[in-house]
């Protein structure tokens, strides 16, 4: 059977920032909501500081073991999309850990191919927040 394509990736620059943030804040997690403006940016928190709900979907892990969660409504829009966390200069208005660094996490995306979508659909639904803790 073919390997499942990852739903979430991170650029090398984003991973380097994640490692620096983890040195200062301990284990990390991300949550991607469907809000507008900065609410649509991936938010980085110390793991456990953001309470994952039953409606949240685990996209996967980046930079080793950092879980990335997304709200269920947003996941329905993005379920056919591979998301990549990147970092750019500038400051977002959110509570994300990178804010004081003068940079902000953003997402880039691409649509899965028909073959990748078929593999993901055959694998079943991803883990929800009621199955595991953040």
C-alpha positions in Angstrom: 0.0 0.0 0.0 1.2 3.5 -0.8 2.3 5.8 2.0 -0.2 8.4 3.0 0.7 12.0 2.1 1.1 14.2 5.1 -1.7 16.7 5.7 0.7 19.1 7.4 4.3 20.1 6.8 6.6 22.9 7.9 9.4 24.7 6.1 12.9 24.5 7.4 12.7 28.1 8.5 9.5 27.4 10.4 11.0 24.3 12.0 14.1 26.2 13.2 11.8 28.8 14.8 9.8 26.1 16.4 12.9 24.5 17.9 14.0 27.9 19.3 10.6 28.5 20.8 10.6 25.0 22.4 13.9 25.8 24.1 12.2 28.8 25.8 8.7 27.5 26.3 8.9 23.7 26.4 6.7 21.3 24.3 4.6 23.2 21.7 1.4 22.7 19.8 -0.4 24.5 17.0 -4.0 25.3 16.4 -5.4 26.5 13.1 -8.8 28.1 13.4 -11.2 29.3 10.7 -11.3 32.9 12.0 -10.7 35.9 9.9 -7.6 38.0 9.7 -5.0 36.8 12.3 -7.6 34.2 13.5 -6.8 32.4 10.3 -3.1 32.1 11.1 -1.6 29.1 12.7 -1.3 29.8 16.4 1.6 28.4 18.4 1.1 27.7 22.1 2.9 25.8 24.9 1.5 22.3 24.7 -1.6 22.0 26.9 -2.2 25.8 27.1 -4.8 25.7 24.4 -7.5 23.2 25.2 -8.3 20.9 22.2 -12.0 20.3 21.8 -13.9 17.3 20.5 -14.5 19.2 17.2 -10.8 19.7 16.6 -9.0 17.5 14.0 -5.3 16.5 14.3 -3.6 17.3 11.0 -0.4 15.6 12.1 2.9 16.6 13.6 5.7 19.0 12.5 9.3 19.5 13.6 9.3 16.0 15.2 6.5 15.9 17.7 4.6 19.2 17.6 0.9 18.4 17.1 -1.1 20.6 14.7 -4.8 20.8 15.3 -7.5 22.5 13.1 -11.1 23.4 13.9 -13.6 20.9 12.3 -15.4 23.5 10.2 -12.0 24.7 8.8 -10.9 21.1 8.2 -14.0 20.5 6.0 -12.9 23.3 3.8 -9.2 22.2 3.8 -9.6 18.4 3.8 -8.3 18.1 0.2 -5.4 20.4 0.9 -1.9 19.8 2.2 -1.0 22.6 4.5 2.6 23.9 5.1 3.5 26.1 8.1 6.0 28.8 7.1 7.4 31.9 8.8 7.6 35.4 7.4 8.9 38.8 8.8 6.2 40.9 10.5 4.1 40.8 13.5 0.7 39.2 13.8 -1.9 40.5 16.3 -2.4 37.1 17.9 -1.3 35.4 21.1 1.0 33.1 19.2 4.4 32.5 20.8 6.4 33.8 17.9 4.8 37.3 18.1 7.6 39.0 20.2 10.2 37.7 17.7 9.1 40.1 14.9 8.0 37.2 12.7 4.7 35.3 12.3 3.7 31.9 11.2 1.6 31.6 8.1 0.2 28.7 6.0 0.8 27.9 2.4 -1.2 25.1 0.8 -1.6 22.9 -2.3 -4.5 20.7 -3.4 -3.9 17.0 -3.0 -3.8 15.0 -6.3 -6.7 12.7 -7.0 -4.5 9.7 -6.1 -3.5 11.3 -2.8 -7.1 12.1 -2.0 -8.1 8.5 -2.7 -5.4 7.3 -0.3 -6.5 9.7 2.5 -10.2 8.8 2.0 -9.4 5.1 2.2 -7.5 5.6 5.4 -10.6 7.0 7.1 -11.2 10.1 9.2 -8.3 11.7 11.1 -8.1 11.7 14.9 -10.4 14.2 16.7 -9.8 16.0 19.9 -12.1 13.7 21.9 -9.7 10.8 21.1 -6.4 12.3 22.4 -5.3 15.3 24.4 -3.4 18.2 22.8 
